[in-house]
Amino acid sequence: MTLLNIFSTIITQAEVSTWGYLGAGIGAGLAAIGAGIGIGQIGGSALESMARQPEISGDLRSNMIVAAALVEGAAFFAIVVCLLIILLK
């Protein structure tokens, strides 16, 4: 029995809405993980830049906060879409 046959058997025996809930949950989790990785990279790069050039730390800090807010906004949008899939099915 191949992997494709196993998946087709599982899909035909389960309800389709269950797969939608599973996909929405996985999508929300991936959005949160992606936001965490993005904000971590933004913060790490900003701290490294501040260590190399301390005189630009004020401008760099404000730009870092704006970039982190944009990453969080994209993550919240993805999580809201996933919640809407779950709630409106």
Number of C-alpha atoms within 10 A of each C-alpha: 5 6 8 9 10 10 11 10 11 11 13 9 9 10 10 10 12 12 12 15 17 12 15 21 17 13 17 21 16 15 20 18 12 16 20 16 13 16 19 13 13 17 17 12 13 18 17 11 14 16 12 11 10 12 10 12 16 11 9 16 15 11 14 18 15 12 16 20 13 14 19 19 13 16 21 16 14 19 20 14 15 21 16 12 16 17 9 6 8
